[in-house]
Structures are given as structure tokens and as C-alpha cells.
Amino acid sequence: SGASADSVEVQALVAKLQAHITANYYTCTDEILAGLGKMYVADERFKKNIDKYGVGTAEFAAEAIGIFCNQK
């Protein structure tokens, strides 16, 4: 949508991602979520999979997650 990683819209999506993980897999604390965000860019398998939706998507997601977790 062209929104920035710190926008209300994107931050709401990060909260929704965290809630989805918690509801369907395991309790996704802010610490765990921050680690996932870092892994999205550090692990080439994750990066390649996420970047199928556009080059730079993994970096954008990691940035948005980092902002989300640091604001709490």
C-alpha cells in the first residue's frame, strides 16, 4: 500500500500477525516476535520465501516487527 513500517496500518498488521501466531501455534511474546523478524532477513530460506511477494518484503517486515516490539 506504500505505507511506512511505522505507520498505524502496518503496526496493526504486525499485532495481527502476533495474535495469529499465538492463537494457532504458540504464545508469541514480543521477544519471540522480535527474533522472528530478525530471522526473516538473516536466514536466506525465510528471506527468499517472503521476498516472493516483492523484493525487500522481508526487510520491510523485519523493520515493522522491530518497531512494534521496541514501542512496548
PASEKE-366674 format. One record per atom (N, C-alpha, C, O, CB): residue in one letter; atom name; z, y, x. Coordinates in steps of 0.02 Angstrom, whole numbers, plus 50000, padded with zeros to 5 digits. Glycine has a CB too. Layout:
+------+------+-------+-------+-------+
: resn : name :    c3 :    c2 :    c1 :
+------+------+-------+-------+-------+
:    A :   CA :     Z :     Y :     X :
...
+------+------+-------+-------+-------+
END
This chain:
+------+------+-------+-------+-------+
: resn : name :    c3 :    c2 :    c1 :
+------+------+-------+-------+-------+
:    S :    N : 50000 : 49940 : 50041 :
:    S :   CA : 50000 : 50000 : 50000 :
:    S :    C : 50000 : 50063 : 50042 :
:    S :    O : 49992 : 50118 : 50016 :
:    S :   CB : 50060 : 50000 : 49954 :
:    G :    N : 50009 : 50056 : 50107 :
:    G :   CA : 50011 : 50113 : 50151 :
:    G :    C : 50080 : 50142 : 50159 :
:    G :    O : 50089 : 50192 : 50193 :
:    G :   CB : 49965 : 50166 : 50125 :
:    A :    N : 50130 : 50112 : 50128 :
:    A :   CA : 50199 : 50135 : 50132 :
:    A :    C : 50226 : 50122 : 50203 :
:    A :    O : 50204 : 50075 : 50237 :
:    A :   CB : 50244 : 50101 : 50079 :
:    S :    N : 50272 : 50164 : 50224 :
:    S :   CA : 50303 : 50154 : 50290 :
:    S :    C : 50358 : 50101 : 50285 :
:    S :    O : 50383 : 50086 : 50231 :
:    S :   CB : 50331 : 50221 : 50316 :
:    A :    N : 50376 : 50074 : 50342 :
:    A :   CA : 50426 : 50020 : 50345 :
:    A :    C : 50494 : 50043 : 50318 :
:    A :    O : 50533 : 50001 : 50295 :
:    A :   CB : 50433 : 49995 : 50415 :
:    D :    N : 50508 : 50107 : 50322 :
:    D :   CA : 50573 : 50132 : 50298 :
:    D :    C : 50571 : 50160 : 50227 :
:    D :    O : 50620 : 50188 : 50203 :
:    D :   CB : 50598 : 50185 : 50345 :
:    S :    N : 50514 : 50152 : 50194 :
:    S :   CA : 50508 : 50178 : 50126 :
:    S :    C : 50551 : 50138 : 50077 :
:    S :    O : 50568 : 50081 : 50090 :
:    S :   CB : 50435 : 50176 : 50103 :
:    V :    N : 50569 : 50170 : 50023 :
:    V :   CA : 50609 : 50137 : 49971 :
:    V :    C : 50573 : 50075 : 49946 :
:    V :    O : 50604 : 50023 : 49936 :
:    V :   CB : 50622 : 50186 : 49912 :
:    E :    N : 50508 : 50079 : 49937 :
:    E :   CA : 50468 : 50023 : 49912 :
:    E :    C : 50472 : 49963 : 49959 :
:    E :    O : 50484 : 49907 : 49936 :
:    E :   CB : 50394 : 50045 : 49903 :
:    V :    N : 50463 : 49974 : 50023 :
:    V :   CA : 50463 : 49919 : 50071 :
:    V :    C : 50534 : 49892 : 50080 :
:    V :    O : 50542 : 49831 : 50084 :
:    V :   CB : 50435 : 49943 : 50139 :
:    Q :    N : 50583 : 49935 : 50081 :
:    Q :   CA : 50652 : 49912 : 50089 :
:    Q :    C : 50673 : 49870 : 50029 :
:    Q :    O : 50712 : 49823 : 50036 :
:    Q :   CB : 50699 : 49972 : 50097 :
:    A :    N : 50649 : 49886 : 49970 :
:    A :   CA : 50663 : 49846 : 49910 :
:    A :    C : 50631 : 49777 : 49917 :
:    A :    O : 50660 : 49727 : 49894 :
:    A :   CB : 50636 : 49882 : 49847 :
:    L :    N : 50573 : 49773 : 49948 :
:    L :   CA : 50541 : 49708 : 49959 :
:    L :    C : 50580 : 49666 : 50009 :
:    L :    O : 50584 : 49605 : 50002 :
:    L :   CB : 50468 : 49718 : 49983 :
:    V :    N : 50608 : 49698 : 50059 :
:    V :   CA : 50649 : 49661 : 50108 :
:    V :    C : 50711 : 49633 : 50072 :
:    V :    O : 50729 : 49576 : 50083 :
:    V :   CB : 50670 : 49707 : 50167 :
:    A :    N : 50742 : 49673 : 50030 :
:    A :   CA : 50800 : 49650 : 49992 :
:    A :    C : 50781 : 49591 : 49948 :
:    A :    O : 50819 : 49543 : 49940 :
:    A :   CB : 50830 : 49707 : 49949 :
:    K :    N : 50721 : 49594 : 49918 :
:    K :   CA : 50696 : 49540 : 49876 :
:    K :    C : 50684 : 49477 : 49918 :
:    K :    O : 50698 : 49421 : 49895 :
:    K :   CB : 50631 : 49562 : 49840 :
:    L :    N : 50658 : 49485 : 49978 :
:    L :   CA : 50648 : 49428 : 50023 :
:    L :    C : 50715 : 49395 : 50040 :
:    L :    O : 50721 : 49334 : 50037 :
:    L :   CB : 50612 : 49450 : 50088 :
:    Q :    N : 50764 : 49435 : 50057 :
:    Q :   CA : 50830 : 49409 : 50073 :
:    Q :    C : 50860 : 49371 : 50013 :
:    Q :    O : 50888 : 49316 : 50022 :
:    Q :   CB : 50877 : 49466 : 50094 :
:    A :    N : 50854 : 49399 : 49954 :
:    A :   CA : 50880 : 49367 : 49894 :
:    A :    C : 50842 : 49301 : 49880 :
:    A :    O : 50873 : 49252 : 49858 :
:    A :   CB : 50874 : 49414 : 49833 :
:    H :    N : 50777 : 49300 : 49891 :
:    H :   CA : 50737 : 49240 : 49881 :
:    H :    C : 50759 : 49184 : 49928 :
:    H :    O : 50768 : 49127 : 49907 :
:    H :   CB : 50662 : 49255 : 49891 :
:    I :    N : 50768 : 49201 : 49991 :
:    I :   CA : 50790 : 49151 : 50040 :
:    I :    C : 50859 : 49124 : 50019 :
:    I :    O : 50870 : 49063 : 50021 :
:    I :   CB : 50793 : 49181 : 50111 :
:    T :    N : 50904 : 49168 : 50000 :
:    T :   CA : 50971 : 49147 : 49980 :
:    T :    C : 50969 : 49103 : 49918 :
:    T :    O : 51005 : 49053 : 49914 :
:    T :   CB : 51015 : 49208 : 49967 :
:    A :    N : 50928 : 49121 : 49869 :
:    A :   CA : 50926 : 49083 : 49807 :
:    A :    C : 50892 : 49015 : 49815 :
:    A :    O : 50908 : 48969 : 49777 :
:    A :   CB : 50889 : 49123 : 49755 :
:    N :    N : 50847 : 49009 : 49863 :
:    N :   CA : 50807 : 48948 : 49868 :
:    N :    C : 50820 : 48904 : 49929 :
:    N :    O : 50800 : 48845 : 49929 :
:    N :   CB : 50736 : 48966 : 49866 :
:    Y :    N : 50852 : 48931 : 49980 :
:    Y :   CA : 50859 : 48893 : 50042 :
:    Y :    C : 50930 : 48892 : 50069 :
:    Y :    O : 50961 : 48839 : 50073 :
:    Y :   CB : 50812 : 48920 : 50094 :
:    Y :    N : 50955 : 48949 : 50089 :
:    Y :   CA : 51022 : 48954 : 50119 :
:    Y :    C : 51045 : 49026 : 50114 :
:    Y :    O : 51005 : 49071 : 50101 :
:    Y :   CB : 51020 : 48930 : 50194 :
:    T :    N : 51109 : 49037 : 50125 :
:    T :   CA : 51135 : 49106 : 50122 :
:    T :    C : 51106 : 49145 : 50180 :
:    T :    O : 51120 : 49132 : 50238 :
:    T :   CB : 51213 : 49106 : 50125 :
:    C :    N : 51065 : 49193 : 50163 :
:    C :   CA : 51030 : 49234 : 50213 :
:    C :    C : 51069 : 49298 : 50224 :
:    C :    O : 51058 : 49348 : 50191 :
:    C :   CB : 50957 : 49249 : 50190 :
:    T :    N : 51114 : 49296 : 50273 :
:    T :   CA : 51153 : 49355 : 50290 :
:    T :    C : 51109 : 49406 : 50324 :
:    T :    O : 51052 : 49391 : 50343 :
:    T :   CB : 51213 : 49337 : 50335 :
:    D :    N : 51134 : 49466 : 50332 :
:    D :   CA : 51096 : 49518 : 50368 :
:    D :    C : 51082 : 49496 : 50439 :
:    D :    O : 51028 : 49510 : 50466 :
:    D :   CB : 51134 : 49584 : 50368 :
:    E :    N : 51129 : 49461 : 50470 :
:    E :   CA : 51120 : 49437 : 50539 :
:    E :    C : 51064 : 49386 : 50543 :
:    E :    O : 51022 : 49389 : 50588 :
:    E :   CB : 51185 : 49407 : 50566 :
:    I :    N : 51063 : 49340 : 50495 :
:    I :   CA : 51009 : 49290 : 50493 :
:    I :    C : 50942 : 49323 : 50479 :
:    I :    O : 50892 : 49307 : 50512 :
:    I :   CB : 51024 : 49236 : 50440 :
:    L :    N : 50941 : 49369 : 50432 :
:    L :   CA : 50879 : 49403 : 50415 :
:    L :    C : 50852 : 49442 : 50475 :
:    L :    O : 50792 : 49441 : 50489 :
:    L :   CB : 50889 : 49451 : 50356 :
:    A :    N : 50896 : 49476 : 50512 :
:    A :   CA : 50875 : 49513 : 50572 :
:    A :    C : 50844 : 49465 : 50623 :
:    A :    O : 50794 : 49481 : 50654 :
:    A :   CB : 50935 : 49550 : 50603 :
:    G :    N : 50874 : 49406 : 50630 :
:    G :   CA : 50847 : 49356 : 50676 :
:    G :    C : 50779 : 49332 : 50654 :
:    G :    O : 50734 : 49322 : 50695 :
:    G :   CB : 50894 : 49298 : 50682 :
:    L :    N : 50770 : 49322 : 50589 :
:    L :   CA : 50705 : 49302 : 50563 :
:    L :    C : 50652 : 49355 : 50578 :
:    L :    O : 50596 : 49339 : 50598 :
:    L :   CB : 50708 : 49289 : 50487 :
:    G :    N : 50670 : 49417 : 50567 :
:    G :   CA : 50623 : 49472 : 50581 :
:    G :    C : 50601 : 49471 : 50654 :
:    G :    O : 50542 : 49480 : 50668 :
:    G :   CB : 50655 : 49539 : 50564 :
:    K :    N : 50647 : 49461 : 50699 :
:    K :   CA : 50630 : 49458 : 50770 :
:    K :    C : 50586 : 49398 : 50785 :
:    K :    O : 50540 : 49402 : 50826 :
:    K :   CB : 50694 : 49455 : 50813 :
:    M :    N : 50601 : 49342 : 50752 :
:    M :   CA : 50562 : 49282 : 50763 :
:    M :    C : 50490 : 49290 : 50738 :
:    M :    O : 50444 : 49260 : 50765 :
:    M :   CB : 50595 : 49222 : 50728 :
:    Y :    N : 50480 : 49330 : 50687 :
:    Y :   CA : 50413 : 49340 : 50660 :
:    Y :    C : 50365 : 49367 : 50712 :
:    Y :    O : 50305 : 49356 : 50706 :
:    Y :   CB : 50416 : 49388 : 50601 :
:    V :    N : 50390 : 49403 : 50762 :
:    V :   CA : 50346 : 49429 : 50815 :
:    V :    C : 50354 : 49391 : 50881 :
:    V :    O : 50307 : 49389 : 50920 :
:    V :   CB : 50360 : 49503 : 50826 :
:    A :    N : 50412 : 49362 : 50893 :
:    A :   CA : 50424 : 49328 : 50956 :
:    A :    C : 50392 : 49259 : 50959 :
:    A :    O : 50370 : 49238 : 51013 :
:    A :   CB : 50499 : 49321 : 50968 :
:    D :    N : 50388 : 49225 : 50903 :
:    D :   CA : 50358 : 49159 : 50901 :
:    D :    C : 50286 : 49165 : 50878 :
:    D :    O : 50272 : 49186 : 50822 :
:    D :   CB : 50399 : 49111 : 50852 :
:    E :    N : 50240 : 49148 : 50922 :
:    E :   CA : 50169 : 49156 : 50908 :
:    E :    C : 50146 : 49118 : 50845 :
:    E :    O : 50099 : 49139 : 50812 :
:    E :   CB : 50129 : 49132 : 50967 :
:    R :    N : 50179 : 49062 : 50829 :
:    R :   CA : 50161 : 49025 : 50769 :
:    R :    C : 50175 : 49065 : 50707 :
:    R :    O : 50133 : 49070 : 50661 :
:    R :   CB : 50199 : 48957 : 50766 :
:    F :    N : 50234 : 49096 : 50705 :
:    F :   CA : 50251 : 49138 : 50647 :
:    F :    C : 50205 : 49198 : 50645 :
:    F :    O : 50177 : 49215 : 50592 :
:    F :   CB : 50325 : 49161 : 50651 :
:    K :    N : 50196 : 49231 : 50702 :
:    K :   CA : 50154 : 49291 : 50705 :
:    K :    C : 50083 : 49277 : 50681 :
:    K :    O : 50056 : 49315 : 50641 :
:    K :   CB : 50152 : 49319 : 50778 :
:    K :    N : 50054 : 49223 : 50705 :
:    K :   CA : 49986 : 49205 : 50685 :
:    K :    C : 49983 : 49192 : 50610 :
:    K :    O : 49936 : 49214 : 50576 :
:    K :   CB : 49962 : 49143 : 50724 :
:    N :    N : 50032 : 49156 : 50583 :
:    N :   CA : 50032 : 49140 : 50511 :
:    N :    C : 50040 : 49203 : 50469 :
:    N :    O : 50005 : 49212 : 50419 :
:    N :   CB : 50089 : 49091 : 50496 :
:    I :    N : 50086 : 49247 : 50488 :
:    I :   CA : 50098 : 49308 : 50450 :
:    I :    C : 50039 : 49357 : 50456 :
:    I :    O : 50022 : 49391 : 50408 :
:    I :   CB : 50163 : 49342 : 50473 :
:    D :    N : 50010 : 49359 : 50515 :
:    D :   CA : 49954 : 49405 : 50526 :
:    D :    C : 49889 : 49383 : 50491 :
:    D :    O : 49839 : 49417 : 50495 :
:    D :   CB : 49941 : 49412 : 50600 :
:    K :    N : 49891 : 49325 : 50458 :
:    K :   CA : 49833 : 49305 : 50416 :
:    K :    C : 49822 : 49357 : 50361 :
:    K :    O : 49767 : 49363 : 50335 :
:    K :   CB : 49844 : 49235 : 50385 :
:    Y :    N : 49875 : 49394 : 50345 :
:    Y :   CA : 49870 : 49444 : 50292 :
:    Y :    C : 49849 : 49512 : 50319 :
:    Y :    O : 49846 : 49561 : 50281 :
:    Y :   CB : 49937 : 49450 : 50256 :
:    G :    N : 49835 : 49515 : 50383 :
:    G :   CA : 49812 : 49576 : 50415 :
:    G :    C : 49845 : 49583 : 50483 :
:    G :    O : 49905 : 49571 : 50491 :
:    G :   CB : 49828 : 49637 : 50371 :
:    V :    N : 49806 : 49602 : 50532 :
:    V :   CA : 49833 : 49611 : 50599 :
:    V :    C : 49888 : 49664 : 50597 :
:    V :    O : 49878 : 49718 : 50569 :
:    V :   CB : 49776 : 49631 : 50650 :
:    G :    N : 49944 : 49648 : 50626 :
:    G :   CA : 50001 : 49694 : 50627 :
:    G :    C : 50051 : 49683 : 50572 :
:    G :    O : 50103 : 49716 : 50570 :
:    G :   CB : 49976 : 49763 : 50623 :
:    T :    N : 50037 : 49635 : 50527 :
:    T :   CA : 50083 : 49622 : 50472 :
:    T :    C : 50150 : 49597 : 50497 :
:    T :    O : 50202 : 49617 : 50471 :
:    T :   CB : 50052 : 49572 : 50423 :
:    A :    N : 50150 : 49553 : 50546 :
:    A :   CA : 50212 : 49526 : 50573 :
:    A :    C : 50255 : 49582 : 50604 :
:    A :    O : 50315 : 49584 : 50593 :
:    A :   CB : 50198 : 49472 : 50626 :
:    E :    N : 50223 : 49627 : 50641 :
:    E :   CA : 50260 : 49682 : 50671 :
:    E :    C : 50289 : 49728 : 50617 :
:    E :    O : 50346 : 49751 : 50623 :
:    E :   CB : 50215 : 49722 : 50718 :
:    F :    N : 50250 : 49741 : 50566 :
:    F :   CA : 50272 : 49784 : 50511 :
:    F :    C : 50332 : 49752 : 50475 :
:    F :    O : 50381 : 49786 : 50461 :
:    F :   CB : 50215 : 49796 : 50461 :
:    A :    N : 50327 : 49687 : 50462 :
:    A :   CA : 50382 : 49651 : 50428 :
:    A :    C : 50445 : 49652 : 50471 :
:    A :    O : 50500 : 49664 : 50446 :
:    A :   CB : 50362 : 49579 : 50412 :
:    A :    N : 50437 : 49640 : 50536 :
:    A :   CA : 50494 : 49641 : 50582 :
:    A :    C : 50526 : 49710 : 50583 :
:    A :    O : 50588 : 49716 : 50583 :
:    A :   CB : 50472 : 49620 : 50652 :
:    E :    N : 50486 : 49762 : 50585 :
:    E :   CA : 50512 : 49830 : 50585 :
:    E :    C : 50550 : 49845 : 50521 :
:    E :    O : 50605 : 49873 : 50522 :
:    E :   CB : 50455 : 49881 : 50595 :
:    A :    N : 50521 : 49826 : 50465 :
:    A :   CA : 50553 : 49839 : 50400 :
:    A :    C : 50619 : 49801 : 50394 :
:    A :    O : 50668 : 49829 : 50369 :
:    A :   CB : 50505 : 49818 : 50342 :
:    I :    N : 50620 : 49739 : 50417 :
:    I :   CA : 50681 : 49699 : 50415 :
:    I :    C : 50734 : 49730 : 50461 :
:    I :    O : 50793 : 49734 : 50442 :
:    I :   CB : 50667 : 49627 : 50435 :
:    G :    N : 50713 : 49752 : 50520 :
:    G :   CA : 50760 : 49783 : 50565 :
:    G :    C : 50792 : 49845 : 50536 :
:    G :    O : 50852 : 49856 : 50542 :
:    G :   CB : 50725 : 49801 : 50629 :
:    I :    N : 50752 : 49886 : 50504 :
:    I :   CA : 50777 : 49947 : 50471 :
:    I :    C : 50827 : 49928 : 50416 :
:    I :    O : 50881 : 49956 : 50411 :
:    I :   CB : 50719 : 49988 : 50441 :
:    F :    N : 50808 : 49880 : 50375 :
:    F :   CA : 50851 : 49857 : 50321 :
:    F :    C : 50919 : 49834 : 50346 :
:    F :    O : 50971 : 49854 : 50319 :
:    F :   CB : 50817 : 49799 : 50284 :
:    C :    N : 50919 : 49793 : 50398 :
:    C :   CA : 50981 : 49765 : 50423 :
:    C :    C : 51023 : 49817 : 50460 :
:    C :    O : 51085 : 49812 : 50461 :
:    C :   CB : 50966 : 49707 : 50470 :
:    N :    N : 50993 : 49866 : 50490 :
:    N :   CA : 51029 : 49917 : 50527 :
:    N :    C : 51057 : 49972 : 50482 :
:    N :    O : 51100 : 50010 : 50504 :
:    N :   CB : 50984 : 49949 : 50578 :
:    Q :    N : 51034 : 49975 : 50420 :
:    Q :   CA : 51058 : 50027 : 50374 :
:    Q :    C : 51122 : 50006 : 50339 :
:    Q :    O : 51152 : 50047 : 50304 :
:    Q :   CB : 51005 : 50042 : 50323 :
:    K :    N : 51144 : 49946 : 50348 :
:    K :   CA : 51204 : 49922 : 50313 :
:    K :    C : 51266 : 49933 : 50354 :
:    K :    O : 51321 : 49915 : 50331 :
:    K :   CB : 51197 : 49848 : 50295 :
+------+------+-------+-------+-------+
END
